[in-house]
Amino acid sequence: MSHPQAADLVLTGGPVHTVDAARSRATAVAVRGGRIVAVGHDEVHELIGTGTEVVDLAGRLLLPGFQDAHVHPQGAGTELGLCHLNDTVDPQEYLRRVRAYADEHPEAEWITGGGWSMEAFPGGTPTAALLDTVVSDRPVFLPNRDHHGAWVNSRALERAGIDARTPDPSDGRIERDTDGNPTGMLQEGAAHLVSRLMPDRSPEEQLAALLRAQSVLHSYGVTAWQDAIVGEFANMTDPTPAYHEAVDRGLLTARVVGALWWDRSRGGEQIPELAARRAESSRGRFRATTVKVMQDGIAENHTAALLGPYLTGCGCASDNSGISFVEPDELKKYVTELDALGFQVHFHALGDRAVREALDAVEAARTANGWRDTRHHLAHLQVVHPEDVPRFRALGATANLQALWAAHEPQMDELTIPFLGPERAAWQYPFGDLLRAGATLAAGSDWPVSSPDPLAALHVAVNRVAPDAPEGTPAFLPDQKLDLGAAVAAYTAGSAHANHLDDTTGSITVGKLADLVVLDRDPFAGPPEEIAATRVLQTFVDGRRVYAATDA
């Protein structure tokens, strides 16, 4: 008979990287009732009873569960079940897949999915004429990998009534030929001119997409996340009903914070609605306690907001400095009011002007309301002016890193660096500077924009080289490398802090919930160049196994 104090689960044979304040190490962990009851060494074995499950780590590393601080699971899960274009940059392969998907789904009114890379096409802008060669009888709508634009065919343009006379929306751009005719690429808010016509997915499809994504995330060791858009936005379906259904049916095994979408076509009148939605939406493991403000676009299509103009192909200054979606003085007012109501604000801030505008808004809220435990965070941070780096610590604003993007690859080298110029290009993804300045770092994937694999992101954070980069590829701004300990802390304790889950998760310490991940090796013990080869073998939430590899 089991001892009354026996553990339900003991993981032993370490190492255990606890991610506590000392970054201490142990070799054994005991779990009872979903919580960690002991962390140590051989003495933990005293808690092994006849009913205890014992996991032999056999020298493989145990970590706290990863937490993704910026991800879009339902969109990713939906794309996986549609015309999936994420894993290639070959235009002919895109066309082959679109044609195959259309042939396999003759009943589909729309052909959709997406995930194509801008680097596959000159200037990052494919054409409707190209799509028309494979599907002309039905509208096609394919968001790119970054989800800041969409490739459509002529039938989709016709359905939306988009022609040479159609004005660009205030938050986007219709790409055109020299005669002003739309070419088939819709940037930012212009994509909504088409996506709003698409039929809604059924509740069953939405739940299936969420559960598909949850399985993928668990397989990468992710036990909690912040859903970066909860609400109606462009071609994305509000995931809230799917989360509620998953909670009610006991199927949501992750811990989720939802970031309620700030409608940039409206103003402060939506704040009472957001407060009401916070109260109505929070259920079980899903809490909608954050507001997402997308302050700018992306650098590749020149919609990221910069302090100075983009360069043209000849290296001259253009007349475009990107888009600030929310007027900066209004942003200060909105963030101050949201902060006073206890909302966290999750900013999409990619260009240096957007970063400064977001920090100015946080500063206005701190000045007006005093310091509240709202933990505002800025995601993406592609270009940060050096003068703004120390402001993260000074204002208590978390830097939310998407590390996979901080590497040389065609989208960076061909579509970004030449148009930023050398000075601004050197300010990209300043992870090391932020850490040295005392900023709190969190981390996320932005999946389906990029891979949800935290270990691939850790690899780039440490090496500043993509895992699949050709041999000899130089490190991207190597002074901004993080050590592996700091990168792991960002993806565990740092994201737990951003998610207001740090009181119960984010480190392997007594009293915390047993959200744990077993790796197939200890990446601290191997060369940094091999971090991305590390795989997840087992993932636990509340001490219950939610993923096991076939060779675990």
Secondary structure, DSSP 8 states (H G I E B T S, - for coil): ---TT--SEEEEEEEEE--STT--EEEEEEEETTEEEEEESGGGGGG--TT-EEEE-TT--EEE-EEEEEE-HHHHHHHHTSEE-TT---HHHHHHHHHHHHHH-TT-SSEEEE-B-GGGSGGG---HHHHHTT--SS-EEEEBTTSSEEEE-HHHHHHHT-STT----TTEEEEE-TTS-EEEEEEEGGGHHHHTTS----HHHHHHHHHHHHHHHHHTTEEEEEEEEES-BTTB---HHHHHHHHHTT---SEEEEEEE--TTS-GGGHHHHHHHHHHH-BTTEEEEEEEEE----TTTT-S--SS--B-TTS-B-S-----SS-HHHHHHHHHHHHHTT-EEEEEE-SHHHHHHHHHHHHHHHHHH---TT--EEEE--B--GGGTTHHHHHT-EEEE-GGGSS--HHHHHHTHHHH-HHHHTTBS-HHHHHHTT--EEE---TTSS---HHHHHHHHHHSS-TT--TT---SSGGG---HHHHHHIIIIIHHHHTT-TTTSSS--TTSB--EEEESS-GGGS-GGGGGG--EEEEEETTEEEEE-TT-
